[in-house]
């Protein structure tokens, strides 16, 4: 947000933040309609109609969706339709992840199909410009114990598919800073996919870096694609079984040389920097 604030001071624009509507937030807004120079827009992405959301979005030149998948199936389509109905000039949808075009439909993660539906909606019109910022996996997700790929507790790394398979990883704070840099880049970037990254590493390289950081050996276990498919068949409800399998796909990785930050000499956090800042401290 500090990065966006610096752009605001230079370019003189207002920022609105859409938050979940509740009695508490409504009371606070009545007391103070501008929090820290941000306009607060109370709404409910699930229950509000497309028209209601559109009436909020039409106040703004650019809408950035940061809602994630938590709101449920169909919400990203609903938000996109509201943005298009509002005639917003520029839209960044919630696509901060993998290369959904390369993964295609029918993957192990059904929510990815909705991401392709969003892209189809945006590409089928020419009224609203769009930008998709592909970040790969959020770095912190790699270190979730329930994800099981890296277990710092057990000093174990599980490779997904192959030790030579790689992941592209980007820290949350870099995603925010790079999104702002993309928005204010000159000449203006429109109607395209922008790739960013903090690191692109094979699973073997991940294991080696962790051993160096913690000065201790890490056990290495391979989860082959057949094993991951079997895990998903045995427990299709476990969302992590879906993510583990889908991240064996080539669309989850790209070279640093392809990224916006590399081409524009913008420094980002690799695994070593992220671990030192967030885990070792």
C-alpha positions in Angstrom: 0.0 0.0 0.0 3.0 2.4 0.6 3.9 1.9 -3.0 0.3 2.8 -4.2 0.3 5.8 -1.8 3.5 7.1 -3.4 1.8 6.9 -6.8 -1.3 8.7 -5.4 0.8 11.6 -4.1 2.4 11.9 -7.5 -0.7 11.5 -9.7 -3.5 12.9 -7.3 -6.2 10.3 -7.4 -8.7 8.7 -4.9 -8.7 5.1 -3.7 -11.9 3.3 -2.8 -11.9 0.1 -0.8 -14.9 -2.3 -1.0 -15.4 -4.1 2.3 -18.0 -6.6 3.6 -21.1 -4.8 4.7 -22.1 -5.2 8.3 -23.8 -3.1 11.0 -20.4 -2.3 12.6 -18.8 -1.1 9.3 -21.9 1.0 8.5 -21.8 2.7 11.9 -18.1 3.4 11.5 -18.6 4.9 8.0 -21.3 7.2 9.3 -18.9 8.5 11.9 -15.9 8.8 9.5 -16.7 8.3 5.8 -13.0 8.5 4.8 -10.6 6.1 6.6 -7.0 7.2 6.2 -7.9 9.1 3.0 -9.6 6.0 1.5 -13.2 5.9 0.4 -15.0 2.9 2.0 -17.6 1.2 -0.1 -19.6 -1.3 1.9 -21.0 -4.2 -0.2 -21.7 -7.9 -0.2 -20.3 -9.7 -3.2 -22.6 -12.7 -2.6 -26.0 -11.2 -1.9 -25.7 -7.9 -3.8 -27.0 -7.9 -7.4 -24.9 -7.2 -10.4 -26.7 -3.8 -10.7 -25.9 -2.9 -7.1 -22.2 -3.8 -7.5 -22.1 -1.9 -10.8 -23.5 1.2 -9.2 -20.4 1.2 -7.0 -17.9 0.3 -9.7 -19.0 3.0 -12.1 -17.6 5.7 -9.8 -14.1 4.5 -10.6 -11.7 4.6 -13.5 -9.9 1.3 -12.5 -11.2 -1.7 -10.5 -8.8 -4.2 -8.9 -10.4 -7.4 -7.6 -8.6 -8.9 -4.6 -11.4 -11.1 -3.3 -9.9 -14.5 -4.0 -12.0 -17.7 -4.3 -13.3 -17.6 -0.7 -16.7 -16.0 -1.7 -17.7 -19.1 -3.6 -18.4 -20.4 -7.1 -19.6 -17.9 -9.7 -18.5 -14.8 -7.8 -15.6 -13.9 -10.1 -18.0 -14.1 -13.1 -20.5 -11.9 -11.2 -17.9 -9.3 -10.3 -16.7 -9.2 -13.9 -20.2 -8.7 -15.3 -20.8 -5.9 -12.8 -17.5 -4.2 -13.9 -18.4 -4.5 -17.6 -22.0 -3.3 -16.9 -20.5 -0.3 -15.1 -18.4 0.7 -18.1 -15.2 0.8 -16.0 -12.3 1.9 -18.1 -9.8 -0.6 -16.8 -10.1 -3.8 -14.8 -7.6 -6.1 -13.1 -9.5 -9.3 -12.2 -8.6 -11.8 -9.5 -6.2 -13.8 -11.7 -3.2 -13.4 -9.4 -2.0 -17.0 -9.9 -1.0 -19.4 -12.7 -1.2 -19.3 -16.4 -4.9 -20.5 -16.7 -4.7 -20.5 -20.5 -1.9 -23.0 -20.6 -3.5 -25.2 -17.9 -6.8 -25.2 -19.8 -10.2 -26.5 -18.7 -11.0 -29.7 -16.8 -7.9 -29.5 -14.5 -7.8 -30.9 -11.0 -8.9 -27.6 -9.7 -12.5 -26.8 -10.9 -12.2 -23.1 -9.8 -9.6 -22.6 -12.5 -12.4 -23.1 -15.2 -14.1 -20.0 -13.8 -10.9 -18.1 -14.3 -11.1 -19.0 -18.0 -14.7 -17.9 -18.1 -13.6 -14.5 -16.8 -11.0 -14.3 -19.5 -13.6 -15.2 -22.1 -15.9 -12.4 -20.9 -13.1 -9.8 -21.0 -11.8 -10.9 -24.4 -15.3 -10.9 -25.9 -15.8 -7.1 -25.5 -13.9 -3.9 -26.2 -15.5 -1.4 -23.9 -13.4 -2.1 -20.8 -9.7 -2.6 -20.9 -8.2 -5.3 -18.8 -4.9 -6.5 -17.3 -4.2 -9.9 -16.0 -1.2 -10.2 -13.6 0.1 -13.7 -13.3 2.1 -14.3 -10.2 2.5 -18.1 -9.8 2.0 -19.4 -6.3 2.0 -17.0 -3.4 5.2 -17.7 -1.6 3.6 -18.1 1.8 1.3 -20.8 0.4 4.4 -23.0 -0.2 5.1 -23.0 3.5 1.7 -24.1 4.7 2.0 -27.2 6.7 -1.4 -28.5 5.5 -0.3 -28.0 1.9 2.4 -30.5 2.7 5.0 -29.6 0.1 7.3 -27.9 2.5 7.2 -29.0 6.1 9.5 -26.9 8.3 8.3 -28.8 11.3 9.4 -32.1 9.9 12.3 -30.7 7.7 10.8 -32.3 4.6 10.3 -31.3 1.0 7.8 -33.1 -1.2 8.4 -32.6 -5.0 5.2 -32.4 -7.1 5.6 -34.6 -10.2 9.4 -34.4 -10.5 12.4 -32.9 -8.8 13.1 -31.0 -12.0 9.6 -29.5 -12.1 9.6 -25.8 -11.1 7.3 -23.4 -9.4 7.0 -19.6 -9.9 6.6 -17.9 -6.5 5.8 -14.3 -5.6 5.4 -12.7 -2.2 2.2 -10.8 -1.4 3.9 -7.5 -0.8 5.6 -7.8 -4.2 2.3 -8.6 -5.9 0.9 -5.3 -4.5 3.9 -3.3 -5.5 4.2 -4.8 -9.0 0.4 -4.3 -9.6 0.9 -0.6 -8.9 3.9 -0.5 -11.1 2.0 -2.1 -13.9 -0.9 0.3 -13.5 1.3 3.4 -13.8 3.7 2.1 -16.4 4.2 4.4 -19.4 3.4 3.7 -22.1 0.1 2.4 -20.6 -0.3 -1.4 -20.6 -3.7 -2.6 -21.6 -5.5 -5.8 -22.7 -2.7 -8.2 -22.0 -1.3 -10.8 -19.5 1.6 -9.6 -17.4 3.9 -12.2 -15.8 5.7 -11.4 -12.6 7.8 -13.4 -10.2 9.8 -13.3 -7.0 11.5 -16.6 -7.8 11.3 -19.5 -10.2 12.9 -22.7 -8.7 12.9 -26.4 -9.3 11.9 -28.5 -6.3 15.5 -29.7 -6.0 16.6 -26.0 -5.8 13.9 -25.3 -3.2 15.3 -28.1 -1.0 18.9 -27.0 -1.4 18.0 -23.4 -0.5 16.1 -24.5 2.6 19.0 -26.7 3.7 21.3 -23.7 3.3 18.9 -21.4 5.2 18.4 -23.7 8.1 21.8 -25.3 8.1 20.2 -28.8 8.3 19.4 -31.6 5.9 15.8 -31.8 4.6 14.2 -35.2 3.8 13.2 -35.4 0.1 10.1 -37.3 -1.0 8.6 -37.4 -4.5 4.9 -37.3 -5.0 4.6 -38.6 -8.6 1.6 -37.7 -10.7 0.1 -41.2 -10.4 0.4 -40.9 -6.6 -1.2 -37.4 -6.6 -4.1 -38.6 -8.8 -4.7 -41.5 -6.4 -4.7 -39.2 -3.4 -7.3 -37.0 -5.2 -9.5 -40.0 -6.2 -9.4 -41.3 -2.6 -10.2 -37.9 -1.1 -11.7 -35.4 -3.7 -13.0 -33.2 -0.9 -9.5 -32.3 0.3 -8.7 -29.0 -1.6 -5.0 -29.5 -1.1 -5.1 -32.8 -3.1 -6.5 -30.7 -6.0 -3.8 -28.0 -5.6 -1.0 -30.5 -5.3 -2.0 -32.2 -8.6 -2.7 -29.0 -10.5 0.7 -27.6 -9.6 2.4 -30.4 -11.6 1.2 -28.5 -14.7 3.6 -26.6 -16.9 1.4 -23.5 -16.6 2.5 -22.8 -13.0 6.0 -21.7 -13.9 7.9 -19.3 -16.2 11.4 -18.0 -16.4 12.4 -14.8 -14.5 13.6 -13.3 -17.9 9.9 -13.3 -19.0 8.7 -11.2 -16.1 7.7 -7.6 -16.0 9.9 -7.0 -12.9 13.0 -8.4 -14.5 12.5 -6.4 -17.7 12.0 -3.2 -15.6 14.7 -3.9 -13.1 12.3 -4.1 -10.1 13.7 -6.0 -7.2 11.5 -8.8 -5.7 11.9 -11.2 -2.8 13.1 -14.7 -3.6 12.6 -17.6 -1.2 15.7 -16.8 0.8 14.7 -13.2 1.4 11.1 -14.2 2.2 12.1 -16.9 4.7 14.6 -14.7 6.5 12.0 -11.9 6.8 9.0 -14.1 7.8 10.3 -17.3 9.4 13.8 -17.1 10.7 13.7 -13.4 11.8 
